[in-house]
């Protein structure tokens, strides 16, 4: 009986194993591509970004572990703005960006600002750009997702149908083994 139980468990796992591999074009519960290369999967999406514009300027920013990097250009011509100053304000914290002319971005490395921005949620940022004789206020929202290591209910929601199927297969295999064993005791085979 133990042998049949292990055999049914093995067969159940063998049947369930192929569903663990994503086929081409497969999508997860949140619409993400399951067959995407490692660089474009969850790790790449974990970096919070923001986009904002006014009539004159637009900016794109991304939050990494050591800085908030923001690129600014003119809205109509897409010409990079590399001759100005850029400040950001968030929850009473003001910081000035350092221009990296070689990379074309303004980097904000103020630790107090970064700690506040790393908290999960939607963070309303106000940027002040001054260049030559122009100035502009640019408002944008940085969306920071909760830590990706907390799988919690999302893990169960994505996998419960397969776990139920696996449990049903194991139960069916065990019932079949018990029925067969009882049939052999009675001098015949159970059907």
DADAKA-V162702 format. One record per residue. RES is the residue in one letter. NEAR is the number of other C-alpha atoms within 12 Angstrom. D_LAST is the distance of its C-alpha to the last C-alpha in Angstrom with 1 decimal. Layout:
res = {RES RES}
near = {NEAR NEAR}
d_last = {D_LAST D_LAST}
//
This chain:
res = {X X X X X X X X X X X X X X X X X X X X X X X X X X X X X X X X X X X X X X X X X X X X X X X X X X X X X X X X X X X X X X X X X X X X X X X X X X X X X X X X X X X X X X X X X X X X X X X X X X X X X X X X X X X X X X X X X X X X X X X X X X X X X X X X X X X X X X X X X X X X X X X X X X X X X X X X X X X X X X X X X X X X X X X X X X X X X X X X X X X X X X X X X X X X X X X}
near = {19 13 14 21 24 17 20 27 26 19 20 27 23 16 17 23 16 12 18 18 14 17 14 11 14 17 17 22 14 13 14 19 21 21 20 21 15 12 13 15 18 23 17 18 22 23 30 33 29 31 28 29 28 23 16 24 31 31 39 32 34 33 35 24 19 19 28 38 36 44 40 44 32 24 20 13 13 16 17 27 32 26 22 28 30 35 35 39 30 27 17 13 21 23 28 28 33 27 26 22 18 11 16 24 29 37 32 36 26 25 17 21 30 30 22 25 38 29 19 18 16 20 27 23 33 30 39 30 36 24 22 12 10 16 20 27 25 32 27 28 28 32 25 27 22 17 18 17 12 11 13 13 10 15 18 15 16 19 20 14 15 22 21 17 19 25 19 19 25 27 20 21 27 26 20 23 26 23 21 21 22 17 15 15 13 11 10 12 15 16 12}
d_last = {16.7 19.8 19.3 15.9 17.7 20.6 18.7 17.0 20.6 22.2 20.0 20.7 24.4 24.5 23.3 25.7 28.7 29.8 30.5 33.1 35.3 37.6 37.9 41.3 42.7 40.1 41.5 40.9 40.9 44.8 45.2 46.0 45.2 42.5 43.4 47.1 49.0 49.7 53.3 52.4 49.5 49.6 52.4 54.7 54.0 54.7 58.4 59.9 62.2 64.6 66.5 69.5 72.5 75.7 78.0 79.6 77.1 73.5 71.7 68.4 67.5 64.8 64.3 63.6 63.7 67.5 68.9 68.8 69.7 71.2 72.4 74.9 76.2 78.2 76.0 77.6 78.3 75.7 78.6 77.8 80.0 81.2 84.6 83.8 82.7 79.4 78.7 75.6 75.3 72.3 72.4 76.1 75.6 77.8 77.6 79.3 77.5 78.8 79.1 77.5 79.4 77.6 74.2 75.6 74.2 75.4 73.7 73.5 73.0 74.2 71.8 72.1 71.2 68.3 66.9 67.1 65.5 62.5 61.3 58.4 59.5 61.7 65.2 68.1 70.7 74.2 75.9 79.6 80.7 84.4 85.6 89.2 90.5 87.0 84.7 81.4 78.8 75.3 72.4 68.9 65.6 63.8 60.1 58.7 55.0 53.6 52.8 49.8 48.6 47.4 43.9 43.2 41.3 41.6 39.3 36.6 37.1 36.7 33.5 31.6 29.2 28.2 27.9 25.7 23.4 23.3 22.6 19.7 18.2 18.8 17.2 14.0 14.0 14.8 12.1 9.4 11.5 11.8 8.2 7.9 11.3 10.8 8.2 10.9 13.6 12.5 12.9 9.5 6.4 3.8 0.0}
//
